[in-house]
C-alpha cells in the first residue's frame, strides 16, 4: 500500500518537474521568479512586510471573534422585545456578505480618509483592518449562529426553566456548547483571513505583498512574490493541518460519546 | 380548621397548536404539600400542561395562579416565576459542558445571586442527601441515566422551589434504573414538596399520589383518590385507558 503510493507520487512529481524544466522558457522563468540573487535582496523587505500581515491578522481575528459572537447572540434572542436587535443583526449580516471584501477595503480605505472628518483616523492601515473586521464578522457570526442552533432546543428550555434570562442562558449554557461545535469551522476561517489580510496592499499599506510589488516595479523581477507566497504557506499549512486534526478529534470524541 | 393553602390553581386553561387543540378548559388545583399524578395516553396534553405551568409554552386562554399570584398575566416576570418552581424533563437535559456541581450551582448563583460558597454548600448538601456526593466533579456523560435524572431533580431543588413539575421523568430510563428515581421522588413527598407529576408508572401513582387526574382530549376527565380513579374509574374513557394499561402489563 505505502509502496504503491510512494511510487506513484515519485513518478507523478518526476514527470511534472521534467515537463517544467525541459520547457524552452524555463531558464527565463527561473530568472524571473526563482532567482537566488533577487530572493536575497527582496527577502528582508518582504519578511518585515509579512510581519505586519501577521500583526493585522492577530488584531483583526481577536476583534472578529468577539464582535461576531455578539452579532450571533443578538440574532438568536427570541421574543418580540428583541425584534429590533434581531433585525439589526440580520440586516448587518446580509448587507456585509453582499459586498466584495476588496470593494469594502477600497471604499473604507480611500473613502473615509478622503472625507477628512476631524477626530476620525486617516490611516489606510486602520481602515484596511476595519474593513476586514466588518466583513469577516458577518461570516463568522453565521458560523457561531450555526453552532448555537446545533445545540438541542431542550438545553435552552432547561436553562430557562431554571429562571435564567435569555442572555444568561446564551452566556452560560448555549454559547459554550456552540463554540465547541464550531471550532473547526472557525479555524478554517482563520486560514482564510490569514491570507486575505494581504488585500490591504491595494491601499498602499506596506505589508508583504506590497513590498514584493514595490520590488517588482523597480527591478521587473517577480521573485518577491514567490518569497511572499512561501511565507503565507509557512503559516497557513500548519493551521490547515491542525484544523483537520482537531476536527477529526472532535468527531471521534462525539462518536465515542454517542455510542 | 382553616382551608389549606392553594399552591397552584389552573383555571379554564386552553391551548391549541395551529388548529389542533392540545389543552381544552383544564381546571386543576394543588394544595400545599399535595402530590398529584397526571395520567393519560401520549398526546393527552400532560406534557404541554406542565410546560404551560412553567410558562415555557404560551397559552391561549385561562389563568394559572401560583400562591394566588396570576402568573399568566402579562406584567409578571416569567424568569422570576420559573425560578420559583422546578421542572424536570424526560430527557434529563443536564448541561453536558458543566460538572455536576456546576450544573446544580449555575442557577442559584446567577438567578438567586448566591455566592459560590453558599451555592456549593447547598449543592453538596443535596448531593449527599441523594447519595451522589462522589459524582460532584464528574461530567454528566459519566453518570448513568438514573443518576443523571436524580441530578436533574437536585438541580431544580437547589432553587428551593415551591412546586415541582415532573414530566415523565422515568420514561427514558432503563427499567432497572426507574426505582432509584421514584424513590427519590417519594423522599421529596416525605419532605412535604408540592408536586405535579405526569407519569405512566401506575403503581407509583397509586401508592405515592394524594390525587390522580386522568387527562383525556386535553382536559381533566376524571380525578380523585388514586384508589378510586385507578380502582373504580367512573367514566368509560378512564376505564378504557386503564384497561389498555393492564393489557400492557403496567398495572
Interface residues (C-beta under 8 A of the other chain):
Chain A: X154 X155 X157 X158 X159 X160 X161 X162 X163 X164 X165 X168 X172 X173 X176 X177 X180 X257
Chain B: X54 X56 X79 X80 X82 X83 X84 X86 X87 X89 X91 X93 X94 X95 X96 X97 X106 X107 X110 X111 X141 X155 X156 X159
